[in-house]
Amino acid sequence: RFHYLGYTRASGAQLRYLAISNGRLLGAIGFGAAAWALQDRDAFIGWDAKTRRQRLHLVVGNPRYLILPWVRVPHLASHLLGAVARA
């Protein structure tokens, strides 16, 4: 309801997290399997087709990231990304 892209059902492997503090919902973040082939991404990384097949499992997509509009916490987005990376 609050994400600018709206709600769409995700496909494939995924992880979803809710950010909650003191019983209050602050936001949500979702991760999913990387797209099989993105020419710009592959060129930026320097992958050819063989390397992509070998290493694509190491790439994660982040299709949703939301901090609710009324939440005002300095550096919250960075804090949440750091917490998820450490987990």
BELNOR-V570347 format. One record per residue. N is the residue number from 1. RES is the residue in one letter. SS is DSSP state (h for helix, s for strand, l for the rest). PHI is phi as a letter, one per 40 degrees, with the letter a starting at -180 (999 if undefined). Layout:
N&RES&SS&PHI / N&RES&SS&PHI
//
This chain:
1&R&l&999 / 2&F&l&b / 3&H&l&c / 4&Y&l&c / 5&L&l&c / 6&G&l&g / 7&Y&l&b / 8&T&l&b / 9&R&l&c / 10&A&l&c / 11&S&l&b / 12&G&l&g / 13&A&l&c / 14&Q&s&a / 15&L&s&b / 16&R&s&b / 17&Y&s&b / 18&L&s&b / 19&A&s&c / 20&I&s&b / 21&S&s&b / 22&N&l&f / 23&G&l&g / 24&R&s&b / 25&L&s&c / 26&L&s&b / 27&G&s&i / 28&A&s&a / 29&I&s&a / 30&G&s&b / 31&F&s&b / 32&G&s&a / 33&A&s&d / 34&A&l&c / 35&A&l&c / 36&W&l&d / 37&A&l&a / 38&L&l&b / 39&Q&h&d / 40&D&h&c / 41&R&h&c / 42&D&h&c / 43&A&h&c / 44&F&h&c / 45&I&h&c / 46&G&l&g / 47&W&l&c / 48&D&l&c / 49&A&h&c / 50&K&h&c / 51&T&h&c / 52&R&h&d / 53&R&h&c / 54&Q&h&c / 55&R&h&b / 56&L&h&d / 57&H&h&c / 58&L&h&c / 59&V&l&b / 60&V&s&b / 61&G&s&c / 62&N&s&b / 63&P&s&c / 64&R&s&b / 65&Y&s&a / 66&L&s&a / 67&I&s&b / 68&L&l&d / 69&P&l&d / 70&W&l&c / 71&V&l&c / 72&R&l&b / 73&V&l&b / 74&P&l&d / 75&H&l&g / 76&L&h&c / 77&A&h&d / 78&S&h&c / 79&H&h&c / 80&L&h&c / 81&L&h&c / 82&G&h&c / 83&A&h&c / 84&V&h&c / 85&A&h&c / 86&R&h&c / 87&A&l&c
//
